[in-house]
């Protein structure tokens, strides 16, 4: 997992060709350009790289879902508002699979304790891979959250 200010990262910071292309797209669009993406799914490089533009109110931790993916990295970027982003290593003790992996949606859901959480504000991102279980969208305040999630297929 990697987190930081999105403006501080470019494709030059990554070895993976997939992540290079994703961060090139982010750099070319900029935060304002990402805000202009329509809500829902936008294909960038077909199913190899696409954006999910979202708008929602944060939820309580008790309402959150701990999720994990196998085929895609998530680059979750806060466009406006702020949220708490929970995380735990996939190998942590005490985790239980609630909903088995669904290959068509590249997602499984788990139950277990978070190792921690990050406060993500506008302009900040988190990059999660298959080893990172995460609980996004947790309430930091009562204001709406605008976000884009870039889904980056791992190793075409």
HELIX and SHEET records of a PDB file:
HELIX    1   1 UNK A    6  UNK A    8  5                                   3    
HELIX    2   2 UNK A   11  UNK A   13  5                                   3    
HELIX    3   3 UNK A   17  UNK A   35  1                                  19    
HELIX    4   4 UNK A   46  UNK A   48  5                                   3    
HELIX    5   5 UNK A   61  UNK A   63  5                                   3    
SHEET    1   A 6 UNK A   2  UNK A   5  0                                        
SHEET    2   A 6 UNK A 124  UNK A 128 -1                                        
SHEET    3   A 6 UNK A  72  UNK A  80 -1                                        
SHEET    4   A 6 UNK A 144  UNK A 153 -1                                        
SHEET    5   A 6 UNK A  49  UNK A  57 -1                                        
SHEET    6   A 6 UNK A  40  UNK A  43 -1                                        
SHEET    1   B 3 UNK A  66  UNK A  68  0                                        
SHEET    2   B 3 UNK A 107  UNK A 111 -1                                        
SHEET    3   B 3 UNK A  96  UNK A 102 -1                                        
SHEET    1   C 3 UNK A 116  UNK A 121  0                                        
SHEET    2   C 3 UNK A  82  UNK A  89 -1                                        
SHEET    3   C 3 UNK A 132  UNK A 139 -1                                        
END                                                                             
